[in-house]
Amino acid sequence: MTLLEGMILIVTVVWMLQRFRIKDLKLKQSFNFNLLSFNLPLLFFLFSATISLFVAPDLRAAAGIWKAYFVEPILFFLVLSTLLKTRQLQRTHIIAALGVSLLIPALFAIYQQFTGAFIANPFWAAEATRRVTSFYGFPNAIGLYFAPVILLLIGAALYSKSKNKFYILTALLALAAIIFAQSKGALAGILVGLIFFAVFAKGYRRIFTSIIIAALIAAALSPQLRTFTGSRTVSGGGSLEVRTQQWTETWKMLKTRPILGAGLSGYQTRVAPFHQKKYIEIFMYPHTIMLNFWSEIGLLGLFAFAWLIFAFFRTTFPSLKIREGRVGYESITIAATAAMITLLVHGLVDVPYFKNDLAILFWVIYALPFAQPLITET
């Protein structure tokens, strides 16, 4: 049990006590299982994770993953989506809170860039090969958390008169931290998110087009960013080469377990017989979003996740009618959609879900644009 998990459970219990009083409890009226909404894929998602709990090689480790990455984040999603719908919470307040959570880690990462201090890995701490880590254990952790939030901040800044300076400043500090971490997957995700803004944010297309062109020129001029091979972190290859080797090994493992996958927290154990380059460590996950879910929660879980993403975009795309100067449903929808796109693009080469804070962030983004709550008013 972590502090985050404890806070989620306390919030959930208080919410249930407030909302579901015994005299008002009517399950058939409270829950609306619409096959065209996200309810059914959500159930499949949780069901597949539960199955993977029992096929995992280590039940205790799997149980910890099951509750921290699936049960508790989904509980938080239920609470948040309901409170947002009933206007007990405002979407811009959620985005502002996420922005505040970036400030200190971003400033610390910038301090590391100019001093080299508090970077545990000597290779990353060296000036010639420096990659900042902030308070996290590795550089890409910065991009995994910061990148989707940056897109939310940008969206909020466009349509907020009072707090736009805060949103813009925080987004710039977070972007600097990602650049100093050299998280290319995160930067690619942000670029695609900006392209999405350039297409759908009416009245701001020239601004975003100019930003995208400037970003591409800067990347082309930067020796660190213009190559796609990744930073050299081990003898014999860069991060892209390490990933391709890892994907090959994962595919070989999945061919022996195509339906159930490795089970929760079972990837390192199941892939070990297929691991060839011993100088490369066996990572906790395959580092691409499709193989991550397939390995952890099986083929049904991968299908459920794809269904959830389809339901998300099926809801958001018809609502992308931006009105300048208005902070409302449409403006937050485009920000959440851009954030989800950024998360998925980064997920092509990393693990944007399988960590407790990242799982919560995913479901926060998922909750922001929905007009209808999962639990209806009684």
Backbone hydrogen bonds, N-H to C=O, Kabsch-Sander energy under -0.5 kcal/mol:
donor,donor_aa,acceptor,acceptor_aa,energy
6,G,2,T,-2.4
7,M,3,L,-2.3
8,I,4,L,-2.3
9,L,5,E,-2.4
10,I,6,G,-2.2
11,V,7,M,-2.5
12,T,8,I,-2.5
13,V,9,L,-2.4
14,V,10,I,-2.5
15,W,11,V,-2.5
16,M,12,T,-2.5
17,L,13,V,-2.5
18,Q,14,V,-2.1
19,R,15,W,-2.5
20,F,16,M,-2.8
21,R,19,R,-0.9
24,D,21,R,-1.5
25,L,21,R,-0.7
25,L,22,I,-0.9
26,K,24,D,-0.7
29,Q,26,K,-0.7
30,S,26,K,-2.2
31,F,27,L,-2.0
32,N,374,L,-1.2
33,F,31,F,-0.7
34,N,32,N,-1.5
35,L,33,F,-0.6
37,S,34,N,-1.8
40,L,34,N,-0.5
42,L,38,F,-1.7
43,L,39,N,-1.9
44,F,40,L,-2.4
45,F,41,P,-2.4
46,L,42,L,-2.1
47,F,43,L,-2.7
48,S,44,F,-2.7
49,A,45,F,-1.6
50,T,46,L,-1.9
51,I,47,F,-2.2
52,S,48,S,-2.2
53,L,49,A,-1.1
54,F,50,T,-0.8
54,F,51,I,-1.2
55,V,51,I,-0.8
56,A,52,S,-0.7
62,A,58,D,-2.4
63,A,59,L,-2.5
64,G,60,R,-1.6
65,I,61,A,-1.8
66,W,62,A,-2.8
67,K,63,A,-2.1
68,A,64,G,-2.0
69,Y,65,I,-2.6
70,F,66,W,-1.0
71,V,66,W,-2.2
72,E,67,K,-2.4
74,I,70,F,-1.9
75,L,71,V,-2.2
76,F,72,E,-2.4
77,F,73,P,-2.1
78,L,74,I,-2.3
79,V,75,L,-2.1
80,L,76,F,-2.9
81,S,77,F,-2.9
82,T,78,L,-1.6
83,L,79,V,-2.4
84,L,80,L,-2.6
85,K,81,S,-1.7
86,T,82,T,-2.3
87,R,84,L,-1.0
88,Q,83,L,-2.0
89,L,83,L,-1.3
94,I,90,Q,-1.4
95,I,91,R,-2.0
96,A,92,T,-2.4
97,A,93,H,-2.2
98,L,94,I,-2.1
99,G,95,I,-2.2
100,V,96,A,-2.2
101,S,97,A,-1.7
102,L,98,L,-0.6
102,L,99,G,-1.3
103,L,99,G,-0.9
103,L,100,V,-0.8
104,I,100,V,-0.6
106,A,102,L,-2.6
107,L,103,L,-2.6
108,F,104,I,-2.4
109,A,105,P,-2.1
110,I,106,A,-2.2
111,Y,107,L,-2.1
112,Q,108,F,-2.2
113,Q,109,A,-1.9
114,F,110,I,-1.4
115,T,111,Y,-1.2
116,G,112,Q,-3.3
119,I,116,G,-0.7
120,A,118,F,-0.7
125,A,121,N,-2.0
126,A,122,P,-1.7
129,T,126,A,-0.6
130,R,127,E,-0.8
131,R,124,W,-1.6
132,V,180,F,-1.2
136,Y,133,T,-2.0
141,A,138,F,-1.1
142,I,139,P,-1.7
143,G,139,P,-0.7
144,L,140,N,-2.3
145,Y,141,A,-1.5
146,F,142,I,-3.0
147,A,143,G,-2.0
149,V,145,Y,-0.8
150,I,146,F,-2.3
151,L,147,A,-1.4
152,L,148,P,-1.6
153,L,149,V,-2.6
154,I,150,I,-2.4
155,G,151,L,-2.2
156,A,152,L,-2.4
157,A,153,L,-2.5
158,L,154,I,-1.7
159,Y,155,G,-0.8
160,S,157,A,-0.7
161,K,159,Y,-0.5
167,Y,163,K,-2.2
168,I,164,N,-2.6
169,L,165,K,-2.6
170,T,166,F,-2.5
171,A,167,Y,-2.3
172,L,168,I,-2.3
173,L,169,L,-2.3
174,A,170,T,-2.5
175,L,171,A,-2.3
176,A,172,L,-2.3
177,A,173,L,-1.9
178,I,174,A,-1.9
179,I,175,L,-2.4
180,F,176,A,-2.5
181,A,177,A,-1.6
182,Q,178,I,-0.7
182,Q,179,I,-0.9
183,S,178,I,-1.6
184,K,182,Q,-1.3
187,L,183,S,-2.0
188,A,184,K,-2.6
189,G,185,G,-2.1
190,I,186,A,-2.5
191,L,187,L,-2.3
192,V,188,A,-2.1
193,G,189,G,-2.2
194,L,190,I,-2.4
195,I,191,L,-2.0
196,F,192,V,-2.0
197,F,193,G,-1.9
198,A,194,L,-2.6
199,V,195,I,-1.5
200,F,196,F,-2.3
201,A,197,F,-2.9
202,K,200,F,-1.6
204,Y,201,A,-2.0
208,F,204,Y,-2.3
209,T,205,R,-2.6
210,S,206,R,-2.3
211,I,207,I,-2.1
212,I,208,F,-2.6
213,I,209,T,-2.3
214,A,210,S,-2.4
215,A,211,I,-2.5
216,L,212,I,-2.3
217,I,213,I,-2.2
218,A,214,A,-2.5
219,A,215,A,-2.3
220,A,216,L,-2.1
221,L,217,I,-1.7
222,S,218,A,-1.0
226,R,222,S,-2.1
233,T,231,S,-0.7
233,T,237,G,-0.7
234,V,237,G,-1.1
237,G,234,V,-1.4
239,S,231,S,-1.0
240,L,229,T,-2.2
241,E,229,T,-0.6
242,V,238,G,-2.3
243,R,239,S,-2.1
244,T,240,L,-2.5
245,Q,241,E,-2.0
246,Q,242,V,-2.1
247,W,243,R,-3.0
248,T,244,T,-2.0
249,E,245,Q,-2.1
250,T,246,Q,-2.4
251,W,247,W,-2.5
252,K,248,T,-1.9
253,M,249,E,-2.0
254,L,250,T,-2.8
255,K,251,W,-1.7
256,T,252,K,-0.5
256,T,253,M,-1.2
257,R,253,M,-0.7
261,G,257,R,-1.7
262,A,295,S,-1.9
263,G,260,L,-0.5
263,G,295,S,-1.4
264,L,52,S,-0.9
266,G,263,G,-2.2
270,R,266,G,-2.6
271,V,267,Y,-2.6
272,A,268,Q,-0.8
274,F,271,V,-1.7
275,H,272,A,-1.5
278,K,276,Q,-1.3
280,I,277,K,-1.9
281,E,279,Y,-0.5
283,F,281,E,-0.8
289,I,347,G,-2.6
292,N,288,T,-2.7
293,F,289,I,-1.9
294,W,290,M,-2.3
295,S,291,L,-2.7
296,E,292,N,-2.1
297,I,293,F,-2.8
298,G,294,W,-1.2
299,L,259,I,-2.5
300,L,259,I,-0.5
301,G,297,I,-1.1
302,L,298,G,-2.1
303,F,299,L,-2.2
304,A,300,L,-2.5
305,F,301,G,-2.5
306,A,302,L,-2.3
307,W,303,F,-2.2
308,L,304,A,-2.4
309,I,305,F,-2.3
310,F,306,A,-2.3
311,A,307,W,-2.6
312,F,308,L,-2.1
313,F,309,I,-2.3
314,R,310,F,-2.4
315,T,311,A,-1.3
316,T,312,F,-2.2
317,F,313,F,-2.2
319,S,316,T,-1.6
320,L,317,F,-1.3
321,K,319,S,-2.2
322,I,320,L,-0.7
324,E,322,I,-0.5
326,R,323,R,-1.5
327,V,325,G,-0.5
328,G,326,R,-1.0
332,I,328,G,-2.0
333,T,329,Y,-1.9
334,I,330,E,-2.0
335,A,331,S,-1.5
336,A,332,I,-2.7
337,T,333,T,-2.5
338,A,334,I,-2.3
339,A,335,A,-2.2
340,M,336,A,-2.3
341,I,337,T,-2.3
342,T,338,A,-2.4
343,L,339,A,-2.3
344,L,340,M,-2.4
345,V,341,I,-2.6
346,H,342,T,-2.4
347,G,343,L,-1.8
348,L,344,L,-0.5
348,L,345,V,-1.3
349,V,346,H,-1.8
355,K,353,Y,-2.8
359,A,355,K,-3.0
360,I,356,N,-1.9
361,L,357,D,-2.3
362,F,358,L,-2.4
363,W,359,A,-1.8
364,V,360,I,-2.1
365,I,361,L,-2.5
366,Y,362,F,-2.2
367,A,363,W,-1.8
368,L,364,V,-1.6
370,F,367,A,-0.8
376,T,30,S,-1.3
376,T,374,L,-0.6
